[in-house]
Amino acid sequence: MIRTTWGLSTLAALAVAGSPVSADEIINLYNYADYMSQEQMDRFEAETGIRIVVDVIDSNETLLARLQAGGTNYDAAVATDYMVQVLAREGLIQPAGVSELENFGNLSPAFLSPYYDPENQYAVPFQTGTTSIMVDTAVIADPPYSLSLLFDPPEEAKGRINVHRDMHDVINAGLRYLGYDRCNANPEELREVNDLLLASKDNWRSINADGSRELLVSGDVVVSQIWSGLGMRAREDLPSLQYIYTDEGYTGWVDSLVMLDGAPNAENVRVFMNWLLEPENAAELTNWARFGAGVQGVEAFLDADLQEAVEANIPASAPPPDFVPTCPDDVIALYDRIWTNLLR
């Protein structure tokens, strides 16, 4: 997932991009932009004396590449569930003793022993959400709750569709539409996915993740893949937008705060993790970015519109979210070929 536009001028004033700040009371953090307000970071500093300095990443894969390059001297990062598994496997993050934090009891039961951190040692939920489709109902009055919006769209949507610039989001959507399993190594089924994506590309206007909100609000596209919280923010700007949980399935995800291997300010990261497990702090994060929290007791602090928003509350009629674990290397290699072919 992914999520950019926030605070680049502010960040530049704090640190040169790619150059961590050295100090005792600081956390050098890799995070997505527009994912935590400057006001909340300032409040964290006022309460703890620890300043957060952010270097913006645009994808999990960018984070992985930076950490694999070594020598970053950063303390922490925000990573999606499957990437937490990858980072732990490669020794790029270290156990933070999450289960021993004072506020660990505030963790929502759904996040106890998740597949990507079964012993609750590495990851504290930062934000949670889904990836599905948003439609402008002023153009498509009665949209199907289906991935056909991407792959067999109504006439009024052709040429006005955006999909994420994310290999997993797009290929998994194709696999769901065709009724095939994710993390798929079947060559015949993947050939069908490849053909589906290439044929559908003629109806797409763009392949863009970060700009999905702006594309929808401007009317440049009327159908787009989008992250749930970003979808809610788009709908606040354009009320005719509708977030759709597609019948064939959609992706659920959890972005977590993790401690990097060799973090110079490890104890500061633990303080931040524990602080994020306070319901009021978790709710403030949710109110800002409009994604979900992994903490119990946030309801009393949430904005009223979040209590009813479809983007934040999966309807009983929708299928459950599909959390896709890390795929084997041979599957990723096959996906890379499909993705490279699509982007030509």
C-alpha positions, 0 to 999 in steps of 0.5 A, a space after each residue: 500500500 499504499 500513500 503520498 502527499 504529506 508534509 514534504 516541506 516540513 520533512 525537508 526542514 527536519 532532515 535531508 531525505 535519506 539522511 537519518 538525524 543523530 540524537 538521543 531523543 529521536 526516532 528515525 522512521 520510514 513511513 508513508 506520507 499522509 499517514 500521521 499528522 504533524 500535530 500528532 507527532 508534535 504531541 508525541 514529542 511534547 509528552 515523551 521528549 522524543 522527536 519523530 523524523 520521517 523519511 517517506 517511502 512509497 511502497 513496501 518494495 521501496 522499503 525492502 530495497 533500502 534496507 537491503 542496501 544496508 547502512 541506513 541507521 534508521 530505527 523503525 518503519 511502517 510495513 504491511 503484514 506480508 512485508 513484516 514476514 519478509 523483513 523478519 525472515 531476512 533479519 532486517 527487523 528485530 524483536 521489539 518485545 511487543 507482548 511485554 509492552 505495558 499497553 499490550 492488553 489494549 491490542 484488539 483480539 484480531 491482532 493476537 498472534 497474526 500470521 505475520 507475527 505469531 508470537 507478537 514480538 515484532 509488530 504493533 498495528 499502525 493502521 488497517 484497511 482494505 483495498 477495493 474499488 470506488 465508483 462515481 455513481 453520478 456516472 455509473 448509477 447502479 454499479 455492479 459489486 464486481 471486479 467486472 468494473 475493471 475487467 469488463 466495464 460498462 461503456 461509460 467507464 471505458 477509458 476512465 478507469 485507474 488501477 493501482 501501480 502495485 503488482 499484488 493489487 492488480 494481479 490478485 484482482 485478476 486472480 479473484 475475477 477468474 476464480 483462482 487462488 492467490 499466490 498462484 504458480 499454475 502456468 495456465 491460470 497465470 497465462 489467463 491472468 496475463 491475457 486478461 490484464 493486457 486486454 483490460 488495459 485498453 479500457 484503463 486510463 492510468 496505473 497509479 496508486 498514490 493519485 487515485 483520490 485526486 483522479 476520482 475527485 477531479 473526474 478524470 476517472 470514474 472507477 478506481 482501485 483505492 485504499 479504504 481510508 483514502 476512499 473515504 477522504 475522496 468521498 468527503 470531497 465528492 459525495 457521489 463516490 461509492 466504495 464497493 466491496 466486490 463479490 469476488 473478494 478484496 484485499 485486507 491488510 495491516 500496516 504495522 510499526 516495526 523496529 529495524 535491526 540495529 536500531 540506534 534508538 531502540 528504547 524510543 521505538 518501544 516508547 512509540 509502540 506503547 504510545 500507539 497502543 493507547 486508545 486515544 492515540 490510536 483513534 487520533 491516527 484513525 481520525 486523521 487518515 480514515 483507516 482502522 485501528 488495531 486497538 480496543 477502546 478507540 470508539 469513544 474517541 473516533 469522529 462520528 462519521 467514522 462510526 457509520 462510514 462504509 469504508 471503515 465498516 465492512 457490511 455483513 453482506 460483503 465477503 470477508 477480507 482476503 489477507 494475502 501472505 507472503 508468496 514463495 519466490 518462484 511465484 513472485 518471479 512469475 508475477 514480476 514477468 506478468 507485471 513487467 509485460 503489463 507496464 510495457 
